[in-house]
Amino acid sequence: ISWIILGTIYAFSGNLWLVAAAHGSMDYPLLPRITQQPIFGLIFMGLLILGAWLDRKYFTSKSSAQP
């Protein structure tokens, strides 16, 4: 599942640094151990995917935009 999430972030953002940051923050198994609610980890990854999509849609500079 992590490859699907990371691949989606890269597909939406095209930003490998964002994918590296997401991979580094994939301690979401730690959060369910603390809270006993694994949905929080999925919500967190969903927010990262949403952020990647918004970054590509609204904050891409014209110099780095692909034709």
C-alpha positions as CSV (number, residue, x, y, z in Angstrom):
1,I,0.0,0.0,0.0
2,S,2.9,2.4,0.7
3,W,4.1,2.2,-2.9
4,I,0.6,3.1,-4.1
5,I,0.5,6.1,-1.8
6,L,4.0,7.2,-2.6
7,G,3.4,6.7,-6.3
8,T,0.2,8.8,-6.2
9,I,2.0,11.6,-4.4
10,Y,4.7,11.6,-7.1
11,A,2.2,11.3,-9.9
12,F,0.2,14.3,-8.6
13,S,3.2,16.5,-7.6
14,G,6.1,15.4,-9.8
15,N,8.2,16.4,-6.8
16,L,10.6,13.7,-5.6
17,W,11.5,15.7,-2.5
18,L,7.9,15.6,-1.4
19,V,7.9,11.8,-1.9
20,A,11.1,11.5,0.1
21,A,9.5,13.6,2.9
22,A,6.4,11.5,2.8
23,H,8.4,8.3,2.9
24,G,10.4,9.6,5.9
25,S,7.2,10.5,7.7
26,M,5.6,7.0,7.1
27,D,5.7,6.3,10.7
28,Y,2.0,6.0,10.6
29,P,2.2,2.5,12.1
30,L,3.5,4.3,15.2
31,L,0.4,6.5,15.5
32,P,-2.1,3.6,15.6
33,R,0.0,1.9,18.3
34,I,-0.4,5.1,20.4
35,T,-4.0,5.9,19.6
36,Q,-5.3,2.4,18.7
37,Q,-7.0,4.1,15.6
38,P,-5.2,3.1,12.3
39,I,-7.5,5.5,10.4
40,F,-5.4,8.4,11.6
41,G,-2.5,7.1,9.6
42,L,-4.6,6.8,6.5
43,I,-6.0,10.3,7.0
44,F,-2.5,11.7,7.3
45,M,-1.4,10.0,4.0
46,G,-4.6,11.2,2.4
47,L,-3.7,14.8,3.4
48,L,-0.3,14.4,1.9
49,I,-1.8,13.3,-1.4
50,L,-4.2,16.2,-1.3
51,G,-1.3,18.6,-0.6
52,A,0.6,17.1,-3.5
53,W,-2.3,17.6,-5.8
54,L,-2.9,21.2,-4.7
55,D,0.8,21.9,-5.0
56,R,0.8,20.9,-8.6
57,K,-2.5,22.5,-9.4
58,Y,-2.0,25.9,-7.8
59,F,1.6,26.5,-6.9
60,T,3.6,25.3,-9.9
61,S,5.7,28.1,-11.3
62,K,5.6,28.7,-15.0
63,S,9.3,27.9,-15.4
64,S,8.9,24.4,-14.0
65,A,5.5,23.7,-15.7
66,Q,5.6,20.9,-18.2
67,P,4.1,21.6,-21.6
